[in-house]
Amino acid sequence: IDTLAQLTALAVERYHKIGELLLIKDHRSTANEADSLVELTMVLTMLISNMASRLSNKLNEKLSSSVHKDHINTLITNVYFESANSSSYIKNAFQLLIPVLQVGAI
């Protein structure tokens, strides 16, 4: 979960930096910028999803031989919940860049 949080923080920082760079750029191609940001958002959300799935698979392997099955099930649920939150933060960061793209279209 800590890794998901760190990845999410880095992604949001990247969106912030991208927004700053787009605002100071002289010549802009907003269609290409928008396409690139959509692709970046999809890649980051897929990365978060894959990380959550891999971690949950490892926890599932431990589940069969563990005495604390309820605890492991809770961890798996928390991993998926936090990965959904991380994807939500990344999508919101993308949404907040839309006005920056609109400024470039003017």
N, C-alpha and C positions, 0 to 999 in steps of 0.2 A: 504494500500500500504506500510505503514511503517512496518507492521508485516511481509509482504512478503519480504521486504528488510532485516529485521533482521533475518528471517529464512534462507534466502539465504546466508547471511554473516556467520551465524553459520555453515551451511552446507559446505561452502568453507573452513572455518577454520578446520572442521573435516577432510576433504580430505587432507589438508596440514599436519595435525597431523598424519593421517594414512600413508602418504608418508614418513614422518620422521621415524615413527615406523617400517615401512617395510624395510627401508634402514639399520637400525641397528639390525634387527632380524637375528639370526644365522641360524636357520633351517627354510626353507621356503617351502611352498606348493603353488606354483604360481597359479595352477588351482583353488584351494579353495579360494585363495585371490581374484582372478579375478571374480569368481562367487559371492563372498560376495560383492564386489564393484559394480557389475552389479545390484545385488538385492538392495543394498543401494541406488543406483542412481534411480532405478525404484520407490522405496518407497518414496524418497524425492520428485521426480517429481509428483507422485500421490498426495502427501500431499499438494504440492503447488496448484495443479489443484483443489483439493477438497476445499481448503481454498478460492480460487477465486470463485468457484461455489457457495459456501455458502454465501459469501459476496454479490455476484451478485443477488442471490435469495432474500436476505434481501432488497437490493436496489430495486428490482422489486416489492416487496410488497409495498414499499413506493411510487413507480411510479404511481400507480393507483389513489392515493389520493393526489398527489402533484401538485402544480401549476408549479413547475420548472422541467418539464419533460425532457427538453433538457439537463439541468445540470445533472440530474440523469443518463440519457443515456450516457453522456460523462464520468461520473464516472464509469459506468459499463464497457464501452469500455477501459478505462484506467486500470481497475483492470485486465481484461483479457490480455491486452498488457503487463502489468508488470509481470503477472504470466508467460507469455511466455518468457519474458526476464529472469526471475528467473530460470526457467527450463533450459534455454540455458546456464546460468552461471554454473549451477550444472553439466550439461552434459559436458561442457568444462573443469571443474575441474576434472571430471572423465577421460577425454581424456588426461589430463596432467599427470595422474598417470600411464598411459600405459608404459612409459619408465622405471619407477620404477619397475613395474612388469617384464619387460623384463630383467632388471638387475638381478632380482632374479631367472630368468630362466636359466641364464648362469652358 
